[in-house]
Amino acid sequence: MHDIDSTPPVDRDSMVDAVLTASRVLVAIAARSLADAGEDVTLTQYRALVLLASRGPQNLAALAEALAVTPPTVSRLCERLVRKGLVHRRTDRNDRRQVRIALTESGRSLVDTVTVRRRQEIVDLLAAIPTDDQRSVVAALRRLSAGAGEVPERDWSSGWDL
C-alpha cells in the first residue's frame, strides 16, 4: 500500500482517477443494497426516489433536470414508479397545469431500507481508513457532494407535502 503523505501534490488526472475508482466502489455498494432490498428498481429509478426524498415533491421538468434526462424520459420513469406504488402524481395546488411527483410510503420505505444497507456496508469499508485520515476524507467528500448539489441526509425531510 502506498503512503499517501509521501506522494507529490495530486494533479487533476490523478484526482479524477481516484474519484472514478471510488465511484465504482460506491455504485457497486448502491447496486448490492438495492438488489438486497428485493425491489425491481433500476439505479436510475432509485436515484429519482432519492431526489424526491431529499428535495421533496418535484415537477417533471425539475426532476428531469436533476437526473440529467429529458422530460419524456422522466415521465416514462415516473410512470413505472407509479405502477410500482413508489411515487404518486398530483396536480400542483398553485398551478393546476403542473404535475408534482412525490414519494409514497412504500417509496420512502425503500429509500430508507436501501440507505440502512448502504450505510452498514460503507461503515465496514471506512473502517480501513486510518483515524488520522478520516477528517480529511469527510471534508473532501462533503465538498464533492456540495459541489454536486446533494443535500446531506440529515437535512432530508420526512414529511414533504404536495
Contact map, one row per residue, 1 for C-alpha under 8 A:
111000000000000000000000000000000000000000000000000000000000000000000000000000000000000000000000000000000000000000000000000000000000000000000000000000000000000000
111100000000000000000000000000000000000000000000000000000000000000000000000000000000000000000000000000000000000000000000000000000000000000000000000000000000000000
111111100000000000000000000000000000000000000000000000000000000000000000000000000000000000000000000000000000000000000000000000000000000000000000000000000000000000
011111100000000000000000000000000000000000000000000000000000000000000000000000000000000000000000000000000000000000000000000000000000000000000000000000000000000000
001111100000000000000000000000000000000000000000000000000000000000000000000000000000000000000000000000000000000000000000000000000000000000000000000000000000000000
001111110000000000000000000000000000000000000000000000000000000000000000000000000000000000000000000000000000000000000000000000000000000000000000000000000000000000
001111111000000000000000000000000000000000000000000000000000000000000000000000000000000000000000000000000000000000000000000000000000000000000000000000000000000000
000001111100000000000000000000000000000000000000000000000000000000000000000000000000000000000000000000000000000000000000000000000000000000000000000000000000000000
000000111110000000000000000000000000000000000000000000000000000000000000000000000000000000000000000000000000000000000000000000000000000000000000000000000000000000
000000011111011000000000000000000000000000000000000000000000000000000000000000000000000000000000000000000000000000000000000000000000000000000000000000000000000000
000000001111111000000000000000000000000000000000000000000000000000000000000000000000000000000000000000000000000000000000000000000000000000000000000000000000000000
000000000111111100000000000000000000000000000000000000000000000000000000000000000000000000000000000000000000000000000000000000000000000000000000000000000000000000
000000000011111110000000000000000000000000000000000000000000000000000000000000000000000000000000000000000000000000000000000000000000000000000000000000000000000000
000000000111111111000000000000000000000000000000000000000000000000000000000000000000000000000000000000000000000000000000000000000000000000000000000000000000000000
000000000111111111100000000000000000000000000000000000000000000000000000000000000000000000000000000000000000000000000000000000000000000000000000000000000000000000
000000000001111111110000000000000000000000000000000000000000000000000000000000000000000000000000000000000000000000000000000000000000000000000000000000000000000000
000000000000111111111000000000000000000000000000000000000000000000000000000000000000000000000000000000000000000000000000000000000000000000000000000000000000000000
000000000000011111111100000000000000000000000000000000000000000000000000000000000000000000000000000000000000000000000000000000000000000000000000000000000000000000
000000000000001111111110000000000000000000000000000000000000000000000000000000000000000000000000000000000000000000000000000000000000000000000000000000000000000000
000000000000000111111111000000000000000000000000000000000000000000000000000000000000000000000000000000000000000000000000000000000000000000000000000000000000000000
000000000000000011111111100000000000000000000000000000000000000000000000000000000000000000000000000000000000000000000000000000000000000000000000000000000000000000
000000000000000001111111110000000000000000000000000000000000000000000000000000000000000000000000000000000000000000000000000000000000000000000000000000000000000000
000000000000000000111111111000000000000000000000000000000000000000000000000000000000000000000000000000000000000000000000000000000000000000000000000000000000000000
000000000000000000011111111100000000000000000000000000000000000000000000000000000000000000000000000000000000000000000000000000000000000000000000000000000000000000
000000000000000000001111111110000000000000000000000000000000000000000000000000000000000000000000000000000000000000000000000000000000000000000000000000000000000000
000000000000000000000111111111000000000000000000000000000000000000000000000000000000000000000000000000000000000000000000000000000000000000000000000000000000000000
000000000000000000000011111111100000000000000000000000000000000000000000000000000000000000000000000000000000000000000000000000000000000000000000000000000000000000
000000000000000000000001111111110000000000000000000000000000000000000000000000000000000000000000000000000000000000000000000000000000000000000000000000000000000000
000000000000000000000000111111111000000000000000000000000000000000000000000000000000000000000000000000000000000000000100110000000000000000000000000000000000000000
000000000000000000000000011111111100000000100000000000000000000000000000000000000000000000000000000000000000000001000100000000000000000000000000000000000000000000
000000000000000000000000001111111110000000100000000000000000000000000000000000000000000000000000000000000000000000000000000000000000000000000000000000000000000000
000000000000000000000000000111111111000000000000000000000000000000000000000000000000000000000000000000000000000000000000000000000000000000000000000000000000000000
000000000000000000000000000011111111100000000000000000000000000000000000000000000000000000000000000000000000000001101100000000000000000000000000000000000000000000
000000000000000000000000000001111111111010100000000000000000000000000000000000000000000000000000000000000000000001000000000000000000000000000000000000000000000000
000000000000000000000000000000111111111100000000000000000000000000000000000000000000000000000000000000000000000000000000000000000000000000000000000000000000000000
000000000000000000000000000000011111110000000000000000000000000000000000000000000000000000000000000000000000000001000000000000000000000000000000000000000000000000
000000000000000000000000000000001111111000000000000000000000000000000000000000000000000000000000000000000000010011000000000000000000000000000000000000000000000000
000000000000000000000000000000000111111100000000000000000000000000000000000000000000000000000000000000000000000000000000000000000000000000000000000000000000000000
000000000000000000000000000000000110111110000000000000000000000000000000000000000000000000000000000000000000000000000000000000000000000000000000000000000000000000
000000000000000000000000000000000010011111000000000000000000000000000000000000000000000000000000000000000000000000000000000000000000000000000000000000000000000000
000000000000000000000000000000000100001111101100000000000000000000000000000000000000000000000000000000000000000000000000000000000000000000000000000000000000000000
000000000000000000000000000000000000000111111100000000000000000000000000000000000000000000000000000000000000000000000000000000000000000000000000000000000000000000
000000000000000000000000000001100100000011111110000000000000000000000000000000000000000000000000000000000000000000000000000000000000000000000000000000000000000000
000000000000000000000000000000000000000001111111000000000000000000100000000000000000000000000000000000000000000000000000000000000000000000000000000000000000000000
000000000000000000000000000000000000000011111111100000000000000000000000000010001000000000000000000000000000000000000000000000000000000000000000000000000000000000
000000000000000000000000000000000000000011111111110000000000000000000000000000000000000000000000000000000000001000000000000000000000000000000000000000000000000000
000000000000000000000000000000000000000000111111111000000000000000100000000000000000000000000000000000000000000000000000000000000000000000000000000000000000000000
000000000000000000000000000000000000000000011111111100000000001000100000000000000000000000000000000000000000000000000000000000000000000000000000000000000000000000
000000000000000000000000000000000000000000001111111110000000000000000000000000000000011000000000000000100011001000000000000000000000000000000000000000000000000000
000000000000000000000000000000000000000000000111111111000000000000000000000000000000000000000000000000000000001000000000000000000000000000000000000000000000000000
000000000000000000000000000000000000000000000011111111110000001001000000000000000000000000000000000000000000000000000000000000000000000000000000000000000000000000
000000000000000000000000000000000000000000000001111111111100000000000000000000000000000000000000000011100000000000000000000000000000000000000000000000000000000000
000000000000000000000000000000000000000000000000111111110000000000000000000000000000000000000000000000100001001000000000000000000000000000000000000000000001110000
000000000000000000000000000000000000000000000000011111110000000000000000000000000000000000000000000000000000000000000000000000000000000000000000000000101011100000
000000000000000000000000000000000000000000000000001111111100000000000000000000000000000000000000000000000000000000000000000000000000000000000000000000100001100000
000000000000000000000000000000000000000000000000001111111100000000000000000000000000000000000000000001000000000000000000000000000000000000000000000000000000100110
000000000000000000000000000000000000000000000000000100111110000000000000000000000000000000000000000111100000000000000000000000000000000000000000000000000000000111
000000000000000000000000000000000000000000000000000100111111011000000000000000000000000000000000000111000000000000000000000000000000000000000000000000000000000000
000000000000000000000000000000000000000000000000000000001111111000000000000000000000000000000000011110000000000000000000000000000000000000000000000000000000000000
000000000000000000000000000000000000000000000000000000000111111100000010011000000000000000000000001110000000000000000000000000000000000000000000000000000000000000
000000000000000000000000000000000000000000000000000000000011111110000010000000000000000000000000000000000000000000000000000000000000000000000000000000000000000000
000000000000000000000000000000000000000000000000000000000111111111000000000000000000000000000000000000000000000000000000000000000000000000000000000000000000000000
000000000000000000000000000000000000000000000001001000000111111111100000010000000000000000000000000000000000000000000000000000000000000000000000000000000000000000
000000000000000000000000000000000000000000000000000000000001111111111110110000000000000000000000000000000000000000000000000000000000000000000000000000000000000000
000000000000000000000000000000000000000000000000000000000000111111111100000000000000000000000000000000000000000000000000000000000000000000000000000000000000000000
000000000000000000000000000000000000000000000000001000000000011111111000000000000000000000000000000000000000000000000000000000000000000000000000000000000000000000
000000000000000000000000000000000000000000010011000000000000001111111000000000000000000000000000000000000000000000000000000000000000000000000000000000000000000000
000000000000000000000000000000000000000000000000000000000000000111111100000000000000000000000000000000000000000000000000000000000000000000000000000000000000000000
000000000000000000000000000000000000000000000000000000000000000111111110110000000000000000000000000000000000000000000000000000000000000000000000000000000000000000
000000000000000000000000000000000000000000000000000000000000000110011111110000000000000000000000000000000000000000000000000000000000000000000000000000000000000000
000000000000000000000000000000000000000000000000000000000001100100001111111000000000000000000000000000000000000000000000000000000000000000000000000000000000000000
000000000000000000000000000000000000000000000000000000000000000000000111111100000000000000000000000000000000000000000000000000000000000000000000000000000000000000
000000000000000000000000000000000000000000000000000000000000000100001111111110000000000000000000000000000000000000000000000000000000000000000000000000000000000000
000000000000000000000000000000000000000000000000000000000001001100001111111111000000000000000000000000000000000000000000000000000000000000000000000000000000000000
000000000000000000000000000000000000000000000000000000000001000000000011111111100000000000000000000000000000000000000000000000000000000000000000000000000000000000
000000000000000000000000000000000000000000000000000000000000000000000001111111110000000000000000000000000000000000000000000000000000000000000000000000000000000000
000000000000000000000000000000000000000000001000000000000000000000000000111111111000000000000000000000000000000000000000000000000000000000000000000000000000000000
000000000000000000000000000000000000000000000000000000000000000000000000011111111100001000000000000010000000000000000000000000000000000000000000000000000000000000
000000000000000000000000000000000000000000000000000000000000000000000000001111111110000000000000000000000000000000000000000000000000000000000000000000000000000000
000000000000000000000000000000000000000000000000000000000000000000000000000111111111000000000000000000000000000000000000000000000000000000000000000000000000000000
000000000000000000000000000000000000000000001000000000000000000000000000000011111111111000000000000000000000000000000000000000000000000000000000000000000000000000
000000000000000000000000000000000000000000000000000000000000000000000000000001111111111110000000000000000000000000000000000000000000000000000000000000000000000000
000000000000000000000000000000000000000000000000000000000000000000000000000000111111110000000000000000000000000000000000000000000000000000000000000000000000000000
000000000000000000000000000000000000000000000000000000000000000000000000000000011111111000000000000000000000000000000000000000000000000000000000000000000000000000
000000000000000000000000000000000000000000000000000000000000000000000000000000001111111100000000000000010110000000000000000000000000000000000000000000000000000000
000000000000000000000000000000000000000000000000100000000000000000000000000000001111111100000000000000111111000000000000000000000000000000000000000000000000000000
000000000000000000000000000000000000000000000000100000000000000000000000000001001101111110000000000011110010000000000000000000000000000000000000000000000000000000
000000000000000000000000000000000000000000000000000000000000000000000000000000000100111111000000000011110000000000000000000000000000000000000000000000000000000000
000000000000000000000000000000000000000000000000000000000000000000000000000000000100001111100000001111000000000000000000000000000000000000000000000000000000000000
000000000000000000000000000000000000000000000000000000000000000000000000000000000000000111110000001111000000000000000000000000000000000000000000000000000000000001
000000000000000000000000000000000000000000000000000000000000000000000000000000000000000011111011111100000000000000000000000000000000000000000000000000000000000000
000000000000000000000000000000000000000000000000000000000000000000000000000000000000000001111111111100000000000000000000000000000000000000000000000000000000000001
000000000000000000000000000000000000000000000000000000000000000000000000000000000000000000111111000000000000000000000000000000000000000000000000000000000000000001
000000000000000000000000000000000000000000000000000000000000000000000000000000000000000000011111000000000000000000000000000000000000000000000000000000000000000000
000000000000000000000000000000000000000000000000000000000000000000000000000000000000000000111111110000000000000000000000000000000000000000000000000000000000000000
000000000000000000000000000000000000000000000000000000000000000000000000000000000000000000111111111000000000000000000000000000000000000000000000000000000000000000
000000000000000000000000000000000000000000000000000000000000000000000000000000000000000000110011111000000000000000000000000000000000000000000000000000000000000000
000000000000000000000000000000000000000000000000000000000010000000000000000000000000000000110011111100000000000000000000000000000000000000000000000000000000000000
000000000000000000000000000000000000000000000000000000000011000000000000000000000000000011110001111110000000000000000000000000000000000000000000000000000000000000
000000000000000000000000000000000000000000000000000000001111000000000000000000000000000011110000011111000000000000000000000000000000000000000000000000000000000001
000000000000000000000000000000000000000000000000000100001111000000000000000001000000001111000000001111100000000000000000000000000000000000000000000000000000000000
000000000000000000000000000000000000000000000000000100011100000000000000000000000000001111000000000111110000000000000000000000000000000000000000000000000000000001
000000000000000000000000000000000000000000000000100110001000000000000000000000000000011100000000000011111111000000000000000000000000000000000000000000000000000000
000000000000000000000000000000000000000000000000000000000000000000000000000000000000111100000000000001111111000000000000000000000000000000000000000000000000000000
000000000000000000000000000000000000000000000000000000000000000000000000000000000000010000000000000000111111100000000000000000000000000000000000000000000000000000
000000000000000000000000000000000000000000000000000000000000000000000000000000000000110000000000000000111111110000000000000000000000000000000000000000000000000000
000000000000000000000000000000000000000000000000100000000000000000000000000000000000111000000000000000111111111000000000000000000000000000000000000000000000000000
000000000000000000000000000000000000000000000000100010000000000000000000000000000000010000000000000000111111111100000000000000000000000000000000000000000000000000
000000000000000000000000000000000000000000000000000000000000000000000000000000000000000000000000000000001111111110000000000000000000000000000000000000000000000000
000000000000000000000000000000000000100000000000000000000000000000000000000000000000000000000000000000000111111111000000000000000000000000000000000000000000000000
000000000000000000000000000000000000000000000100110010000000000000000000000000000000000000000000000000000011111111100000000000000000000000000000000000000000000000
000000000000000000000000000000000000000000000000000000000000000000000000000000000000000000000000000000000001111111110000000000000000000000000000000000000000000000
000000000000000000000000000000000000100000000000000000000000000000000000000000000000000000000000000000000000111111111000000000000000000000000000000000000000000000
000000000000000000000000000001001101100000000000000000000000000000000000000000000000000000000000000000000000011111111100000000000000000000000000000000000000000000
000000000000000000000000000000001000000000000000000000000000000000000000000000000000000000000000000000000000001111111110000000000000000000000000000000000000000000
000000000000000000000000000000000000000000000000000000000000000000000000000000000000000000000000000000000000000111111111000000000000000000000000000000000000000000
000000000000000000000000000000001000000000000000000000000000000000000000000000000000000000000000000000000000000011111111100000000000000000000000000000000000000000
000000000000000000000000000011001000000000000000000000000000000000000000000000000000000000000000000000000000000001111111110000000000000000000000000000000000000000
000000000000000000000000000000000000000000000000000000000000000000000000000000000000000000000000000000000000000000111111111000000000000000000000000000000000000000
000000000000000000000000000000000000000000000000000000000000000000000000000000000000000000000000000000000000000000011111111100000000000000000000000000000000000000
000000000000000000000000000010000000000000000000000000000000000000000000000000000000000000000000000000000000000000001111111110000000000000000000000000000000000000
000000000000000000000000000010000000000000000000000000000000000000000000000000000000000000000000000000000000000000000111111111000000000000000000000000000000000000
000000000000000000000000000000000000000000000000000000000000000000000000000000000000000000000000000000000000000000000011111111100000000000000000000000000000000000
000000000000000000000000000000000000000000000000000000000000000000000000000000000000000000000000000000000000000000000001111111110000000000000000000000000000000000
000000000000000000000000000000000000000000000000000000000000000000000000000000000000000000000000000000000000000000000000111111110000000000000000000000000000000000
000000000000000000000000000000000000000000000000000000000000000000000000000000000000000000000000000000000000000000000000011111111000000000000000000000000000000000
000000000000000000000000000000000000000000000000000000000000000000000000000000000000000000000000000000000000000000000000001111111100000000000000000000000000000000
000000000000000000000000000000000000000000000000000000000000000000000000000000000000000000000000000000000000000000000000000111111100000000000000000000000000000000
000000000000000000000000000000000000000000000000000000000000000000000000000000000000000000000000000000000000000000000000000001111110110000000000000000000000000000
000000000000000000000000000000000000000000000000000000000000000000000000000000000000000000000000000000000000000000000000000000111111110000000000000000000000000000
000000000000000000000000000000000000000000000000000000000000000000000000000000000000000000000000000000000000000000000000000000001111111000000000000000000000000000
000000000000000000000000000000000000000000000000000000000000000000000000000000000000000000000000000000000000000000000000000000000111111000000000000000000000000000
000000000000000000000000000000000000000000000000000000000000000000000000000000000000000000000000000000000000000000000000000000001111111110000000000000000000000000
000000000000000000000000000000000000000000000000000000000000000000000000000000000000000000000000000000000000000000000000000000001111111111000000000000000000000000
000000000000000000000000000000000000000000000000000000000000000000000000000000000000000000000000000000000000000000000000000000000011111111100000000000000000000000
000000000000000000000000000000000000000000000000000000000000000000000000000000000000000000000000000000000000000000000000000000000000111111110000000000000000000000
000000000000000000000000000000000000000000000000000000000000000000000000000000000000000000000000000000000000000000000000000000000000111111111000000000000000000000
000000000000000000000000000000000000000000000000000000000000000000000000000000000000000000000000000000000000000000000000000000000000011111111100000000000000000000
000000000000000000000000000000000000000000000000000000000000000000000000000000000000000000000000000000000000000000000000000000000000001111111110000000000000000000
000000000000000000000000000000000000000000000000000000000000000000000000000000000000000000000000000000000000000000000000000000000000000111111111000000000000000000
000000000000000000000000000000000000000000000000000000000000000000000000000000000000000000000000000000000000000000000000000000000000000011111111100000000000000000
000000000000000000000000000000000000000000000000000000000000000000000000000000000000000000000000000000000000000000000000000000000000000001111111110000000000000000
000000000000000000000000000000000000000000000000000000000000000000000000000000000000000000000000000000000000000000000000000000000000000000111111111000000000000000
000000000000000000000000000000000000000000000000000000000000000000000000000000000000000000000000000000000000000000000000000000000000000000011111111100000000000000
000000000000000000000000000000000000000000000000000000000000000000000000000000000000000000000000000000000000000000000000000000000000000000001111111111100000000000
000000000000000000000000000000000000000000000000000000000000000000000000000000000000000000000000000000000000000000000000000000000000000000000111111111100000000000
000000000000000000000000000000000000000000000000000000000000000000000000000000000000000000000000000000000000000000000000000000000000000000000011111111000000000000
000000000000000000000000000000000000000000000000000000000000000000000000000000000000000000000000000000000000000000000000000000000000000000000001111111000000000000
000000000000000000000000000000000000000000000000000000000000000000000000000000000000000000000000000000000000000000000000000000000000000000000000111111100000000000
000000000000000000000000000000000000000000000000000000000000000000000000000000000000000000000000000000000000000000000000000000000000000000000000111111110000000000
000000000000000000000000000000000000000000000000000001100000000000000000000000000000000000000000000000000000000000000000000000000000000000000000110011111011000000
000000000000000000000000000000000000000000000000000000000000000000000000000000000000000000000000000000000000000000000000000000000000000000000000000001111111000000
000000000000000000000000000000000000000000000000000001000000000000000000000000000000000000000000000000000000000000000000000000000000000000000000000000111111000000
000000000000000000000000000000000000000000000000000000000000000000000000000000000000000000000000000000000000000000000000000000000000000000000000000000011111000000
000000000000000000000000000000000000000000000000000001000000000000000000000000000000000000000000000000000000000000000000000000000000000000000000000000111111100000
000000000000000000000000000000000000000000000000000011100000000000000000000000000000000000000000000000000000000000000000000000000000000000000000000000111111110000
000000000000000000000000000000000000000000000000000011110000000000000000000000000000000000000000000000000000000000000000000000000000000000000000000000000011111100
000000000000000000000000000000000000000000000000000010000000000000000000000000000000000000000000000000000000000000000000000000000000000000000000000000000001111100
000000000000000000000000000000000000000000000000000000000000000000000000000000000000000000000000000000000000000000000000000000000000000000000000000000000000111110
000000000000000000000000000000000000000000000000000000011000000000000000000000000000000000000000000000000000000000000000000000000000000000000000000000000000111111
000000000000000000000000000000000000000000000000000000011000000000000000000000000000000000000000000000000000000000000000000000000000000000000000000000000000001111
000000000000000000000000000000000000000000000000000000001000000000000000000000000000000001011000000101000000000000000000000000000000000000000000000000000000000111
